[in-house]
Amino acid sequence: MKKIALVLFIAIAGGVFAQELSLHGYVNTGLNVQSGDGEKGGRDNNKTEAHAHYAEVEGYQMNLAGAFTAGNVGFDFLVRVEGGDYVTGTLGSAFFRYAYGYANLFDDRFLVKAGVVSDTAWRTKGDLYYDEGEYLGVLAQVKPIEGLNIGAGAWWGKYFTVLTGINIDIPGTTTNHSKDKLFYTFGGAYTLEGVFGIQTSWFLDEYLDGGGLHGYTGGIGNGERKYGIDYGVAGISILAVPKLTAEFEFNFDYLGNFSDFGKITFVQTLGYDLSPFKFGVVGYEYLTMGDKISTASSMVSKTGDANSKPSFVIHPWVSYTISSFVPKLALTYYKDVTPGYSAADYSGGSGDYNTGTALLYDSKLQIFELNPSVLWNVGPTGSIDMGCAYYIQLGEKVGTDVFKFYVDFVWYF
C-alpha cells in the first residue's frame, strides 16, 4: 500500500509540474563580411565570418529558458549553447546561464532564490542595463510596500561560477579572485508608476585589499593592493512624460580605493516614440579618479605613461516603421574609445554600435561610425536584420577604415 501511495504521489506531483512547465527561447545566427582593419592595416584585412549580431557572439547562440511552478515555489533555468564569446574566447560552449529554485512567501512580500541565481529586479533600465546576479549562492529580497524591492545576496567561488564556463582570473597572476571565499551583493529598486523609478546594486568582495587590478598593472600602489572587482551601479528612470524614454545610469568601479583608482561611467538613454517615427540618442562618458594611465592596458596607476582624460561615445539614431519593415539610421562618434569587444578589428558587433573599451587617456583616437539597416519582422516569431557599418578614423589613424555588411537571423519560440 505504501508503495502504491508513493507511486500515486509521484504521478500526481509529476502531473502538476508538467502542467506548470513553460519553455521559451531563441536561435540567433548571421554573417559578417568585413573589409579593412582598425589597427593592423598591413595584414590581409578582408574576411567573412558567421556572427550572431543579436547575441553579440561568434557563430550562433541558442537559448532555452524553462520555468517549473507549483504555487509559491518553483525552479527556473536557462541553458545556452553558442559558437563563441568575444569576452571569454570559448568556442562551441554549452552551459547553464542560471539554474535556481525559489520560494515566494508571506503574500509575495519575501522572495528567496538559491542556486546559480538570476534576478532582474534591480536592473537599470537604460543602455547600460546592468545589475548583479547569475552567481552561485543565495539571494533574498523583501517587498514591504508597493513598488519597493530591497535585499542582499551571498555568493561563493569565483566571479562567475564554473557552470557558466567563465573564469575572470587573469592568466599569469598569483592571486586568485575570490577563490573559496564569499562575496556579497545588496541593492534595491523603487518605482512610483507614472513618475519615476530608481534601481541600484552593489558588489563587495571580502578577499579584496582595497580593490584595483594588481595583475594587470604589475604591482601598482607600492605592493599593498590585490586585484579584484568591487563596484556599484545605479539608475534613474523618468516615467512622467508619455512616449518619452529617459534613463540615467552610473557605474562605479574599484570602490576599495576609489579616490586613487576608481572609474565612473555615466550613461544617458533618451528616446521618443512618435510611431511610426522614433528617434533617440545614447551617451557614454568614462572618467577615472587616477591621474595616470598605462597605455598598454588602459588601467589606472600612479606611475602610468599618460595623463588620464575623459573618454566618451555618442550614438544618435532614427527609425521609421513601414508595415513589418523598420529602416533605421544610426551614427556613432567614439572619442578615445575602441568599438567592439575585439577593439583592433571592431568585430564585437555586426553593425549596431558597441561601446567597446575606453582608453581613458588622450590617445587622439577618433572614430565615426555610419550604420544604416533594415529590420524585417517575419511574423510573430522571427526577424531578419540587414545593414552595413562604415568606421572612419578621424583622428590619429592607426590602421585602415573598416567597412562591414551583415545579415542577422533570429527565431523565437
C-alpha positions in Angstrom: 0.0 0.0 0.0 2.8 2.4 0.9 4.5 1.7 -2.4 1.2 2.3 -4.3 0.7 5.6 -2.4 4.2 6.7 -3.2 3.7 5.9 -6.9 0.4 7.9 -6.9 2.2 10.8 -5.2 5.0 10.8 -7.7 2.5 10.6 -10.6 0.3 13.5 -9.2 3.4 15.6 -8.5 4.7 14.9 -11.9 1.4 15.9 -13.5 1.3 19.2 -11.5 4.8 20.1 -12.6 4.2 19.1 -16.2 1.1 21.4 -16.3 3.1 24.2 -14.9 6.1 23.8 -17.1 6.8 26.7 -19.6 9.6 26.8 -22.1 10.8 29.5 -24.5 14.0 30.7 -26.2 15.6 31.8 -29.4 18.1 30.8 -32.0 20.4 33.5 -33.5 23.0 33.4 -36.2 24.1 35.6 -39.1 27.0 36.6 -41.3 29.6 39.4 -41.3 31.6 40.5 -44.3 34.4 42.8 -43.4 36.9 44.9 -45.3 39.6 46.9 -43.6 41.3 46.6 -40.2 41.1 49.2 -37.5 44.7 48.7 -36.3 46.7 46.0 -38.1 46.3 47.5 -41.6 49.3 45.7 -43.0 47.8 42.2 -43.0 45.1 40.6 -45.1 42.1 42.5 -43.8 39.2 41.1 -45.7 37.2 38.4 -44.0 33.8 36.7 -43.9 32.6 35.0 -40.7 29.5 33.7 -39.0 28.3 36.1 -36.4 25.2 36.3 -34.2 24.5 40.0 -34.1 21.6 40.0 -31.7 23.6 37.9 -29.1 27.0 39.5 -30.0 28.9 36.2 -30.2 30.7 34.4 -32.9 28.8 31.9 -35.0 25.5 31.3 -33.3 23.7 31.3 -30.0 20.7 29.2 -28.8 18.8 29.9 -25.6 16.3 27.6 -23.9 14.7 29.0 -20.8 12.4 27.0 -18.6 10.2 27.5 -15.5 8.6 25.0 -13.2 6.0 26.4 -10.9 3.9 24.9 -8.1 2.1 27.5 -6.1 4.6 29.9 -4.5 7.7 27.8 -5.2 9.4 26.9 -8.4 12.6 26.3 -10.4 14.0 28.5 -13.3 16.8 27.7 -15.6 18.5 28.9 -18.8 20.6 26.6 -21.0 22.8 28.4 -23.5 24.7 26.9 -26.5 26.9 29.2 -28.5 29.6 29.2 -31.1 31.9 31.6 -29.3 32.1 34.6 -27.0 34.3 37.6 -27.6 34.8 38.1 -23.9 35.7 34.6 -22.8 37.1 33.2 -26.0 35.1 30.0 -25.6 34.1 28.1 -28.7 31.2 25.6 -29.0 30.3 26.0 -25.3 27.1 24.8 -23.7 26.3 25.8 -20.1 23.6 26.8 -17.6 23.4 30.5 -17.6 21.3 30.2 -14.5 19.5 27.4 -12.6 17.9 28.1 -9.3 15.0 27.3 -7.0 12.8 30.0 -5.4 10.1 30.5 -2.8 7.7 33.5 -2.7 6.4 33.8 0.8 4.2 36.0 3.0 1.8 37.1 0.3 4.5 37.9 -2.1 6.4 40.1 0.4 9.5 37.9 0.7 11.4 36.2 -2.1 14.4 33.8 -1.7 16.4 32.2 -4.5 19.2 29.6 -4.3 21.4 28.1 -6.9 23.0 29.8 -9.9 20.8 32.8 -9.4 19.4 35.3 -12.0 17.4 38.3 -10.9 16.5 41.5 -12.8 14.5 43.3 -10.1 17.4 45.8 -9.5 18.5 46.1 -13.1 19.0 49.6 -14.6 16.7 50.4 -17.5 18.8 52.3 -19.9 21.5 51.2 -22.4 23.8 50.0 -19.6 21.0 47.7 -18.4 23.0 46.1 -15.6 22.7 44.6 -12.2 24.1 41.9 -10.0 23.0 38.2 -10.4 23.9 34.9 -12.0 26.2 33.7 -9.3 26.3 30.5 -7.2 24.6 31.3 -3.9 21.5 32.7 -2.2 19.6 35.9 -2.8 16.8 37.3 -0.6 14.5 40.2 -1.3 11.9 42.0 0.7 8.9 43.9 -0.8 7.5 45.8 2.2 5.4 48.3 0.2 4.1 48.6 -3.4 6.9 49.3 -5.8 9.8 48.7 -3.4 12.2 45.8 -3.6 15.3 45.6 -1.4 17.6 42.8 -0.4 21.0 41.1 -0.4 22.9 38.1 -1.8 25.8 35.9 -0.6 27.9 34.2 -3.3 30.6 31.5 -3.3 33.5 30.9 -5.5 34.8 32.9 -8.4 33.4 36.0 -10.0 31.4 33.7 -12.3 30.6 30.2 -11.4 32.0 27.2 -13.2 28.6 26.4 -14.6 28.8 29.4 -16.9 32.2 28.4 -18.2 33.6 31.8 -17.4 36.6 32.5 -15.3 37.7 36.1 -14.7 41.0 35.2 -13.2 43.8 36.9 -15.1 46.4 34.4 -16.6 49.9 34.7 -15.2 48.9 36.3 -11.9 49.5 34.7 -8.5 46.3 36.0 -6.7 43.0 34.1 -7.4 40.0 36.3 -7.3 37.6 35.2 -4.5 38.6 31.5 -4.7 36.8 29.6 -1.9 35.7 32.9 -0.5 32.3 34.6 -0.1 31.3 37.8 -1.8 28.2 39.8 -1.4 25.5 41.8 -3.3 23.0 44.2 -1.9 20.6 46.5 -3.7 17.1 47.7 -4.3 14.6 49.3 -6.7 11.6 51.6 -6.3 9.0 52.5 -8.9 6.3 55.2 -8.5 4.2 54.5 -11.5 3.9 57.4 -13.9 6.5 59.4 -12.1 10.0 57.8 -11.7 11.9 54.7 -10.9 15.3 54.1 -9.3 17.5 50.9 -9.3 20.8 50.2 -7.6 23.0 47.2 -6.8 26.5 46.9 -5.2 29.1 44.2 -5.2 31.6 43.7 -2.3 34.3 41.1 -2.0 35.9 40.1 1.3 39.0 38.9 -0.5 40.0 42.4 -1.7 42.6 44.6 -0.1 41.2 47.9 -1.4 40.2 46.7 -4.9 42.2 47.5 -8.0 43.9 45.3 -10.7 47.3 44.2 -9.3 47.7 41.5 -12.0 47.3 43.9 -14.9 49.3 46.8 -13.6 52.3 44.9 -12.3 52.2 45.9 -8.6 50.8 49.4 -8.6 50.1 51.1 -5.3 53.5 50.0 -3.8 52.5 46.4 -3.5 49.8 46.9 -0.9 46.9 46.1 -3.2 45.4 42.9 -4.5 43.4 42.8 -7.7 39.7 42.3 -7.7 36.4 43.7 -8.8 34.2 45.7 -6.5 31.7 48.2 -7.9 28.2 49.6 -7.8 25.6 50.6 -10.3 22.6 53.0 -10.1 19.9 54.1 -12.5 17.1 56.6 -12.6 14.1 56.4 -14.9 11.8 59.3 -15.8 8.2 58.0 -16.3 6.2 61.2 -16.1 6.2 62.0 -19.8 4.3 59.6 -22.1 6.2 58.2 -25.1 9.5 59.5 -23.7 12.3 57.2 -22.7 14.7 58.9 -20.3 17.2 56.8 -18.3 20.3 57.9 -16.5 22.8 55.3 -15.2 26.0 55.4 -13.2 28.6 52.7 -12.8 31.4 52.9 -10.2 34.5 50.6 -10.3 37.2 49.8 -7.7 35.4 51.2 -4.7 38.0 49.8 -2.3 40.4 52.7 -3.2 38.1 54.9 -5.2 40.0 58.1 -4.7 43.1 56.8 -6.4 41.9 54.0 -8.7 38.2 54.5 -9.2 36.4 54.7 -12.5 33.0 56.1 -13.3 30.8 55.5 -16.3 27.8 57.8 -17.0 25.2 56.6 -19.4 22.2 58.6 -20.8 19.5 56.9 -22.8 16.9 59.2 -24.4 14.2 58.4 -26.9 10.8 59.5 -28.2 8.1 57.4 -29.8 6.1 59.2 -32.5 5.1 55.9 -34.1 5.8 55.0 -36.8 8.6 57.5 -36.4 11.1 57.0 -33.5 14.3 58.7 -32.6 16.8 58.8 -29.7 20.4 59.2 -28.5 22.7 57.3 -26.2 25.7 58.8 -24.5 28.6 57.2 -22.6 31.2 59.2 -20.6 34.1 57.4 -18.9 36.1 59.1 -16.1 38.9 58.0 -13.8 39.9 59.2 -10.4 43.6 58.3 -11.0 45.9 60.8 -12.7 48.0 58.3 -14.7 47.1 55.6 -17.2 49.1 52.6 -18.5 48.7 52.9 -22.3 49.4 49.2 -22.6 46.4 48.1 -20.6 44.3 51.3 -20.2 44.5 50.7 -16.4 44.7 53.5 -13.8 48.0 53.7 -12.0 50.2 56.2 -10.2 53.1 55.5 -12.4 51.4 55.3 -15.8 52.9 56.7 -19.0 49.9 59.0 -19.9 47.7 61.5 -18.2 44.2 60.4 -17.7 41.5 62.0 -19.8 37.7 61.6 -20.2 36.5 59.3 -23.0 33.1 59.2 -24.5 30.7 57.8 -27.0 27.6 59.5 -28.5 25.1 57.5 -30.6 22.0 59.2 -32.2 19.6 57.1 -34.2 16.3 57.4 -36.0 13.9 54.7 -37.4 10.6 54.6 -39.3 8.2 51.6 -39.3 6.6 50.6 -42.6 4.4 47.6 -42.0 6.7 44.8 -41.0 9.9 46.7 -42.0 11.9 49.1 -39.8 14.5 51.1 -41.7 17.0 52.7 -39.3 19.9 55.1 -39.5 22.4 55.3 -36.6 25.5 57.4 -36.2 28.2 56.9 -33.5 31.2 59.0 -32.5 33.9 57.4 -30.4 36.5 59.6 -28.6 39.4 57.6 -27.2 37.1 54.5 -27.2 37.8 51.5 -29.4 34.4 50.0 -30.5 33.6 46.3 -30.2 34.9 43.5 -28.0 37.9 43.0 -30.3 39.0 46.6 -30.3 41.6 46.5 -33.1 39.2 44.9 -35.7 35.9 46.4 -34.4 34.4 42.9 -34.6 32.4 42.9 -31.4 29.2 44.0 -33.2 27.8 43.3 -36.6 26.9 46.9 -37.3 24.9 48.4 -34.5 27.3 50.2 -32.2 29.2 48.6 -29.3 30.6 50.8 -26.6 33.9 48.9 -26.6 36.9 49.7 -24.5 37.5 53.2 -23.1 41.2 54.2 -23.4 40.9 56.8 -20.6 43.8 58.8 -21.9 44.3 61.3 -24.7 45.2 59.0 -27.5 43.9 61.3 -30.2 41.8 58.3 -31.4 38.5 59.4 -33.0 36.2 57.1 -34.9 33.0 57.9 -36.7 30.5 55.1 -37.5 27.7 55.2 -40.0 25.2 52.3 -39.7 22.1 52.1 -42.0 20.0 49.0 -41.5 16.6 47.4 -42.2 14.8 45.1 -39.7 12.2 42.8 -41.2 9.8 41.3 -38.6 8.9 38.0 -40.1 5.7 37.1 -38.4 5.4 37.0 -34.6 8.4 34.7 -34.1 11.3 35.8 -36.2 13.3 38.7 -37.7 15.9 39.4 -40.3 18.2 42.4 -39.8 20.4 43.6 -42.7 22.7 46.5 -42.7 26.2 47.8 -43.0 28.7 49.8 -40.9 31.4 52.1 -42.0 34.0 53.0 -39.4 36.1 56.1 -40.4 39.1 57.1 -38.3 39.0 60.8 -37.9 41.9 61.4 -35.5 45.3 59.8 -35.3 45.0 56.9 -37.8 46.3 53.6 -36.5 45.1 51.5 -39.3 42.6 51.4 -42.2 39.0 52.4 -42.1 36.6 49.4 -41.7 33.5 48.5 -43.8 31.1 45.7 -42.8 28.0 44.2 -44.3 25.9 42.0 -42.1 22.7 39.9 -42.1 21.3 38.5 -38.9 18.5 35.9 -38.3 16.6 35.4 -35.0 13.9 32.9 -34.4 11.9 33.0 -31.1 10.0 30.0 -29.8 
